[in-house]
Amino acid sequence: MNERIKQLAEQAAITTNLETDYFEKDINKWVDYYSEKFAELIVQECIDLARFCECIDGSRDPDDYTKGCHDAIHITIERMASEFGVRL
């Protein structure tokens, strides 16, 4: 497994384990909550990577192609966040 995915899985487990009182030994609730947190972390990682690409294109030349690329990255970030319910 990819090292970053392992880190995100561990982070999701830590977050989920902090809320164990809520689950009252119901493993199905725990698994659902963990899965949701893990997926959310992966989507957030994708958004952060897209933002990084947006930053390295910081020249913001008036050139239509450059502006189009910057706008496409911004739209992609917005759509990922919207589709997966992740706050920006």
The 8 nearest C-alpha neighbors of each residue, nearest first, counted from 0:
[[1, 2, 5, 4, 3, 6, 8, 7],
 [0, 2, 4, 3, 5, 6, 7, 8],
 [1, 3, 5, 4, 0, 6, 7, 8],
 [2, 4, 6, 5, 1, 7, 0, 8],
 [3, 5, 7, 1, 6, 2, 8, 0],
 [6, 4, 2, 8, 3, 7, 9, 1],
 [7, 5, 3, 9, 4, 8, 10, 2],
 [6, 8, 10, 4, 9, 5, 11, 3],
 [9, 7, 5, 11, 10, 6, 37, 4],
 [10, 8, 12, 6, 7, 11, 13, 5],
 [9, 11, 7, 13, 12, 8, 6, 14],
 [12, 10, 37, 8, 14, 9, 36, 13],
 [13, 11, 9, 15, 10, 14, 16, 8],
 [12, 14, 16, 10, 15, 11, 9, 17],
 [15, 13, 11, 17, 12, 16, 10, 18],
 [16, 14, 12, 17, 13, 18, 33, 11],
 [15, 17, 13, 19, 18, 14, 12, 11],
 [16, 18, 14, 15, 19, 13, 20, 12],
 [17, 19, 16, 15, 20, 21, 14, 22],
 [20, 18, 16, 21, 22, 17, 15, 23],
 [21, 19, 22, 23, 18, 17, 24, 16],
 [20, 22, 19, 23, 18, 24, 29, 28],
 [21, 23, 19, 25, 20, 24, 29, 28],
 [24, 22, 20, 25, 21, 19, 26, 28],
 [23, 25, 22, 26, 19, 20, 29, 28],
 [26, 24, 22, 27, 23, 28, 29, 30],
 [25, 27, 29, 28, 24, 30, 22, 23],
 [28, 26, 30, 29, 25, 31, 32, 22],
 [29, 27, 31, 26, 30, 25, 32, 22],
 [28, 30, 26, 32, 27, 31, 33, 22],
 [29, 31, 33, 27, 32, 28, 34, 26],
 [32, 30, 28, 34, 29, 33, 27, 35],
 [31, 33, 29, 35, 34, 30, 28, 36],
 [32, 34, 30, 36, 35, 31, 15, 29],
 [35, 33, 37, 31, 32, 36, 30, 38],
 [34, 36, 32, 38, 33, 37, 39, 31],
 [37, 35, 39, 33, 11, 34, 38, 40],
 [36, 38, 11, 34, 40, 39, 35, 8],
 [39, 37, 41, 35, 40, 36, 34, 42],
 [40, 38, 36, 42, 37, 41, 35, 43],
 [39, 41, 43, 37, 38, 42, 44, 36],
 [42, 40, 44, 38, 43, 39, 37, 45],
 [41, 43, 45, 39, 44, 40, 38, 46],
 [42, 44, 46, 40, 45, 41, 39, 47],
 [43, 45, 47, 41, 42, 46, 40, 48],
 [46, 44, 42, 48, 43, 47, 49, 41],
 [45, 47, 43, 49, 48, 44, 76, 50],
 [46, 48, 50, 44, 45, 49, 43, 51],
 [49, 47, 51, 45, 50, 46, 44, 52],
 [48, 50, 46, 52, 51, 47, 45, 53],
 [51, 49, 53, 47, 52, 48, 46, 54],
 [50, 52, 48, 54, 53, 49, 47, 55],
 [53, 51, 49, 55, 50, 54, 56, 48],
 [52, 54, 50, 56, 51, 55, 69, 72],
 [55, 53, 51, 57, 56, 52, 50, 49],
 [56, 54, 57, 52, 53, 51, 58, 50],
 [57, 55, 54, 53, 58, 52, 59, 69],
 [56, 58, 54, 55, 59, 53, 69, 60],
 [57, 59, 60, 56, 55, 65, 54, 61],
 [60, 58, 57, 61, 66, 65, 56, 69],
 [61, 59, 62, 58, 65, 66, 63, 57],
 [60, 62, 63, 59, 66, 65, 64, 58],
 [61, 63, 60, 65, 64, 66, 59, 67],
 [64, 62, 66, 65, 67, 61, 60, 68],
 [65, 63, 67, 66, 62, 68, 61, 69],
 [66, 64, 68, 67, 62, 63, 69, 60],
 [65, 67, 63, 69, 68, 64, 70, 62],
 [66, 68, 64, 70, 65, 69, 63, 71],
 [69, 67, 71, 65, 70, 66, 64, 72],
 [70, 68, 66, 72, 71, 67, 53, 65],
 [69, 71, 73, 67, 72, 68, 66, 74],
 [72, 70, 68, 74, 73, 69, 67, 75],
 [73, 71, 75, 69, 70, 74, 53, 68],
 [72, 74, 70, 76, 75, 71, 77, 69],
 [73, 75, 71, 77, 76, 72, 78, 70],
 [76, 74, 72, 78, 73, 77, 71, 79],
 [77, 75, 73, 79, 74, 46, 78, 80],
 [76, 78, 74, 80, 75, 79, 81, 73],
 [79, 77, 81, 75, 80, 76, 82, 74],
 [80, 78, 82, 76, 81, 77, 75, 83],
 [79, 81, 85, 77, 78, 83, 84, 82],
 [80, 82, 78, 84, 79, 83, 77, 85],
 [83, 81, 79, 80, 84, 78, 85, 77],
 [82, 84, 80, 81, 85, 79, 42, 39],
 [83, 85, 81, 80, 82, 86, 79, 39],
 [86, 84, 80, 83, 87, 81, 39, 43],
 [87, 85, 80, 84, 81, 43, 83, 77],
 [86, 85, 80, 77, 43, 46, 76, 81]]
